[in-house]
Amino acid sequence: MIQRLTQLFPLWALLFSLLAWWQPQWLVGGKPAIVPLLMLIMFGMGLSLTWADFQGVLKRPALIGLGVVLQYALMPLLAFLIGSAMQLPTELLAGLVLVGACPGGTASNVIAYLARANVALSVAITFASTLVAVVATPLLTWLYLGERIAVPVSGMLISLVQIVVVPVVLGCLLNTFLQRQLTPIRELFPLVSVAAIVLVIGIIVALNAGRISEAGLLVVIAVMLHNGLGLLSGYGIARLLRLDTVTARTLAIEVGMQNSGLGVALAIKHFTPLAALPGALFSVWHNLSGSLLATVWQRRSNE
């Protein structure tokens, strides 16, 4: 029963998104709950890991480097090519490129967990890409848009430690020393995580309902293409490099899913509210596409 409910994740995410878009006032007040809900998911993620998982990842730093390089090399370039080919207005092109130039976000770790990818590697790449963002995000924005921006990396790192590192490490510690006793809780947590991320997606949709309604079809297609090509490129390049399927899934998720919340904040601060539209749409869409992908890969893992 629990497994069946978990496998219907994309359906719950879609239904809750439609509900949030139809009646945003029902969920918009849930914004303060986003961080605690993400921390709960990360704690559950930690319960699925042991120290050996992280030790294995740290012994392969080249994989972490590959994930960071692919993310920053592909996503801004794809954004620029898609935006230019579709002849998006300058402000929308800027917003799309800005999302591409951002580091990985917390959502990628959640999707990696639900997709049964390498969670320890996902967390390591997200952390590394956030560290690199202090140089990469301003440099890439200047390279593609000719605009110099300031990136609040210290604040981002504090949030990352609070939302990801601390709950994951706590869950990992408990699982390492109390693995047998925690088995019933560990079996329940995938369903808890699905319920929590569906609620988070609903709140994000509610908060961006106005922008979604204002969005033209062209910018929606551009965001979907950007995310989809990022996922496909990350997976395809990993397989071309003869990496295993689990690692390829992890790299696909890390490349294709961005810290779009940062993209929205930077767009509003350095460009215009219109430039924030691609980031707002990306926030919604990459959670939905990631949910679908996670379910497909989860089912394949069960076969």
For each residue, the residues with C-beta under 8 A, 3 or more apart:
1: 4 5
2: 5 6 187 188 190 191
3: 6 7 190
4: 1 7 8
5: 1 2 8 191 194
6: 2 3 9 114 190 191 194 298
7: 3 4 295 298 299
8: 4 5 11 12 295
9: 6 12 13 114 194 197 198 291 294 295
10: 13 14 288 291 292 295
11: 8 14 15
12: 8 9 15 16 194 195 198
13: 9 10 16 17 197 198 201 287 288 291
14: 10 11 17 18 288
15: 11 12 18 19
16: 12 13 19 20 198 199 201 202 205
17: 13 14 20 21 201 202 205 284 288
18: 14 15 21 22
19: 15 16 22 23 26 27 202
20: 16 17 23 24 26 27 201 202 203 205 206 209
21: 17 18 24 205 206 209 212 213
22: 18 19
23: 19 20 26 27
24: 20 21 27 28 205 206 207 209 210
25: 28 29 206
26: 19 20 23 206
27: 19 20 23 24 30 202 203 205 206
28: 24 25 31 203 206 207 209
29: 25
30: 27 33 34 199 202 203 206
31: 28 34 203 207
32: 35 36
33: 30 36 37 199 203
34: 30 31 37 38 200 203 204
35: 32 38 39 162 163
36: 32 33 39 40
37: 33 34 40 41 196 197 199 200
38: 34 35 41 42 106 110 163 196 200
39: 35 36 42 43 162 163 166 167
40: 36 37 43 44 167 192 193 196
41: 37 38 44 45 110 113 192 193 196 197
42: 38 39 45 46 106 109 110 163 164 167 168 171
43: 39 40 46 47 167 168 170 171
44: 40 41 47 48 113 171 189 190 192 193
45: 41 42 48 49 109 110 113 119 167 168 171 193
46: 42 43 49 167 168 169 170 171 172 173 174 175
47: 43 44 171 172 174 175 182 185 186 189
48: 44 45 113 119 171 175 186 189
49: 45 46 53 54 119 120 168 171 172 175
50: 53 172 175 176 179
51: 54 55 172 176
52: 55 56
53: 49 50 56 57 119 120 172
54: 49 51 57 58 120 124 172
55: 51 52 58 59
56: 52 53 59 60 120
57: 53 54 60 63 64 118 120 121 124
58: 54 55 61 124
59: 55 56
60: 56 57 63 64
61: 58 64 65
62: 65 66
63: 57 60 66 67 121 243 247 251
64: 57 60 61 67 68 121 124 125 128
65: 61 62 68 69 128
66: 62 63 69 70 238 241 251
67: 63 64 70 71 121 125 128 129 250 251 254 255
68: 64 65 71 72 125 128 129 132
69: 65 66 72 73
70: 66 67 73 74 233 234 237 251 254 255
71: 67 68 74 75 103 104 125 129 234 254 255
72: 68 69 75 76 101 129 132 136 140
73: 69 70 76 77
74: 70 71 77 78 230 233 234 255
75: 71 72 78 79 99 100 101 226 230 255 256 258
76: 72 73 79 80 97 100 101 140 143 144
77: 73 74 80 81 100
78: 74 75 81 82 100 226 229 230 233
79: 75 76 82 83 93 96 97 99 100 101 144 226
80: 76 77 83 84 93 96 97 100 144
81: 77 78 84 85
82: 78 79 85 86 96 222 225 226 229
83: 79 80 86 88 92 93 96 97 222
84: 80 81 87 88 93
85: 81 82
86: 82 83 218 221 222
87: 84
88: 83 84 92 93 96 218 219 222
89: 92 93 274
90: 93 94
91: 94 95 271 272 274 275
92: 83 88 89 95 96 219 222 274 275 277 278
93: 79 80 83 84 88 89 90 96 97 145
94: 90 91 97 98 145 147 267 271 275
95: 91 92 98 99 263 267 271 274 275 276 277 278 279
96: 79 80 82 83 88 92 93 99 100 222 223 226 278
97: 76 79 80 83 93 94 100 101 140 141 144 145
98: 94 95 101 102 141 145 149 263 266 267 271 275 278 279
99: 75 79 95 96 102 226 258 260 263 278 279 282
100: 75 76 77 78 79 80 96 97 140 226 258
101: 72 75 76 79 97 98 136 137 140 141 144 263
102: 98 99 105 133 137 258 259 260 262 263 266
103: 71 126 129 130 132 133 136 137 156 258 259 262
104: 71 108 125 126 129 130 254 257 258 259
105: 102 108 126 257 258 259 260 261 262
106: 38 42 109 110 126 160 163 164 259
107: 110 111 257 286 287 290
108: 104 105 111 112 122 126 253 254 257 290
109: 42 45 106 112 113 119 122 123 126 164
110: 38 41 42 45 106 107 113 114 193 197 290
111: 107 108 114 115 117 253 257 287 290 291 293 294
112: 108 109 115 117 118 119 121 122 249 250 253 254
113: 41 44 45 48 109 110 116 117 119 122 193
114: 6 9 110 111 190 193 194 197 291 294 295 298
115: 111 112 249 253 290 293 294 297 298
116: 113 246 249 297 298 301
117: 111 112 113 121 122 246 249 250 253 297
118: 57 112 121 122 246 247 249 250
119: 45 48 49 53 109 112 113 122 123
120: 49 53 54 56 57 123 124
121: 57 63 64 67 112 117 118 124 125 247 250
122: 108 109 112 113 117 118 119 125 126 250 253 254
123: 109 119 120 126 127 164 165 168
124: 54 57 58 64 120 121 127 128
125: 64 67 68 71 104 121 122 128 129 250 251 254
126: 103 104 105 106 108 109 122 123 129 130 160 164 254
127: 123 124 130 131 160 164 165
128: 64 65 67 68 124 125 131 132
129: 67 68 71 72 103 104 125 126 132 133 136 254
130: 103 104 126 127 133 153 156 157 160 259
131: 127 128 134 153 157
132: 68 72 103 128 129 135 136
133: 102 103 129 130 136 137 151 153 156
134: 131 137 138 151 153
135: 132 138 139
136: 72 101 103 129 132 133 139 140
137: 101 102 103 133 134 140 141 149 151 266
138: 134 135 141 142 148 149 150 151
139: 135 136 142 143
140: 72 76 97 100 101 136 137 143 144
141: 97 98 101 137 138 144 145 147 148 149
142: 138 139 145 146 147 148 149
143: 76 139 140
144: 76 79 80 97 101 140 141
145: 93 94 97 98 141 142
146: 142
147: 94 141 142 270 271
148: 138 141 142
149: 98 137 138 141 142 266 269 270
150: 138 270
151: 133 134 137 138 156 262 266
152: 155 156
153: 130 131 133 134 156 157
154: 157 158
155: 152 158 159
156: 103 130 133 151 152 153 159 160 259 262
157: 130 131 153 154 160 161
158: 154 155 161 162
159: 155 156 162 163
160: 106 126 127 130 156 157 163 164 165
161: 157 158 164 165 166
162: 35 39 158 159 165 166
163: 35 38 39 42 106 159 160 167
164: 42 106 109 123 126 127 160 161 167 168
165: 123 127 160 161 162 168 169
166: 39 161 162 169 170
167: 39 40 42 43 45 46 163 164 170 171
168: 42 43 45 46 49 123 164 165 171 172
169: 46 165 166 172 173
170: 43 46 166 167 173 174
171: 42 43 44 45 46 47 48 49 167 168 174 175
172: 46 47 49 50 51 53 54 168 169 175 176
173: 46 169 170 176 177
174: 46 47 170 171 177 178 182
175: 46 47 48 49 50 171 172 178 179 182 186
176: 50 51 172 173 179
177: 173 174
178: 174 175 181 182
179: 50 175 176 182 183
180: 183
181: 178
182: 47 174 175 178 179 185 186
183: 179 180 186 187
184: 187 188
185: 47 182 188 189
186: 47 48 175 182 183 189
187: 2 183 184 190
188: 2 184 185 191 192
189: 44 47 48 185 186 192 193
190: 2 3 6 44 114 187 193 194
191: 2 5 6 188 194 195
192: 40 41 44 188 189 195 196
193: 40 41 44 45 110 113 114 189 190 196 197
194: 5 6 9 12 114 190 191 197 198
195: 12 191 192 198 199
196: 37 38 40 41 192 193 199 200
197: 9 13 37 41 110 114 193 194 200 201 287 291
198: 9 12 13 16 194 195 201 202
199: 16 30 33 37 195 196 202 203
200: 34 37 38 196 197 203 204 287
201: 13 16 17 20 197 198 204 205 284 287 288 291
202: 16 17 19 20 27 30 198 199 205 206
203: 20 27 28 30 31 33 34 199 200 206 207
204: 34 200 201 207 208 283 284 287
205: 16 17 20 21 24 27 201 202 208 209 212 284
206: 20 21 24 25 26 27 28 30 202 203 209
207: 24 28 31 203 204
208: 204 205 211 212 280 281 283 284
209: 20 21 24 28 205 206 212 213
210: 24 213 214
211: 208 214 215 276 277 280 281
212: 21 205 208 209 215 280 281 284
213: 21 209 210
214: 210 211 277
215: 211 212 219 220 277 281
216: 219 220
217: 220 221
218: 86 88 221 222
219: 88 92 215 216 222 223 277 278 281
220: 215 216 217 223 224 281 285
221: 86 217 218 224 225
222: 82 83 86 88 92 96 218 219 225 226 278
223: 96 219 220 226 227 278 281 282 285
224: 220 221 227 228 285 289
225: 82 221 222 228 229
226: 75 78 79 82 96 99 100 222 223 229 230 278 282
227: 223 224 230 231 256 257 282 285 286 289
228: 224 225 231 232 256 289
229: 78 82 225 226 232 233 256
230: 74 75 78 226 227 233 234 255 256 257 258
231: 227 228 234 235 252 253 255 256 257 289 293
232: 228 229 235 236 252 256
233: 70 74 78 229 230 236 237 255 256
234: 70 71 74 230 231 237 238 248 251 252 253 254 255 256
235: 231 232 238 239 248 249 251 252
236: 232 233 239 240
237: 70 233 234 240 241 251
238: 66 234 235 241 243 247 248 251 252
239: 235 236 242 243 245 248
240: 236 237
241: 66 237 238
242: 239
243: 63 238 239 247 248 251
244: 247 248
245: 239 248 249
246: 116 117 118 249 250
247: 63 118 121 238 243 244 250 251
248: 234 235 238 239 243 244 245 251 252
249: 112 115 116 117 118 235 245 246 252 253 297
250: 67 112 117 118 121 122 125 246 247 253 254
251: 63 66 67 70 125 234 235 237 238 243 247 248 254 255
252: 231 232 234 235 238 248 249 255 256 293
253: 108 111 112 115 117 122 231 234 249 250 256 257 290 293
254: 67 70 71 104 108 112 122 125 126 129 234 250 251 257
255: 67 70 71 74 75 230 231 233 234 251 252
256: 75 227 228 229 230 231 232 233 234 252 253 286 289 290
257: 104 105 107 108 111 227 230 231 253 254 286 290
258: 75 99 100 102 103 104 105 230 263 282 286
259: 102 103 104 105 106 130 156 262 263
260: 99 102 105 263 264 279 280 282 283 286
261: 105 264 265 279 283
262: 102 103 105 151 156 259 265 266
263: 95 98 99 101 102 258 259 260 266 267 276 278 279 282
264: 260 261 267 268 276 279 280 283
265: 261 262 268 269
266: 98 102 137 149 151 262 263 269 270 271
267: 94 95 98 263 264 270 271 272 273 275 276 278 279
268: 264 265 271 272 273 275 276
269: 149 265 266
270: 147 149 150 266 267
271: 91 94 95 98 147 266 267 268 274 275 276
272: 91 267 268 275 276
273: 267 268 276 277
274: 89 91 92 95 271 277
275: 91 92 94 95 98 267 268 271 272 278
276: 95 211 263 264 267 268 271 272 273 279 280
277: 92 95 211 214 215 219 273 274 280 281
278: 92 95 96 98 99 219 222 223 226 263 267 275 281 282
279: 95 98 99 260 261 263 264 267 276 282 283
280: 208 211 212 260 264 276 277 283 284
281: 208 211 212 215 219 220 223 277 278 284 285
282: 99 223 226 227 258 260 263 278 279 285 286
283: 204 208 260 261 264 279 280 286 287
284: 17 201 204 205 208 212 280 281 287 288
285: 220 223 224 227 281 282 288 289
286: 107 227 256 257 258 260 282 283 289 290
287: 13 107 111 197 200 201 204 283 284 290 291
288: 10 13 14 17 201 284 285 291 292
289: 224 227 228 231 256 285 286 292 293
290: 107 108 110 111 115 253 256 257 286 287 293 294
291: 9 10 13 111 114 197 201 287 288 294 295
292: 10 288 289 295 296
293: 111 115 231 252 253 289 290 296 297
294: 9 111 114 115 290 291 297 298
295: 7 8 9 10 114 291 292 298 299
296: 292 293 299 300
297: 115 116 117 249 293 294 300 301
298: 6 7 114 115 116 294 295 301 302
299: 7 295 296 302 303
300: 296 297 303
301: 116 297 298
302: 298 299
303: 299 300
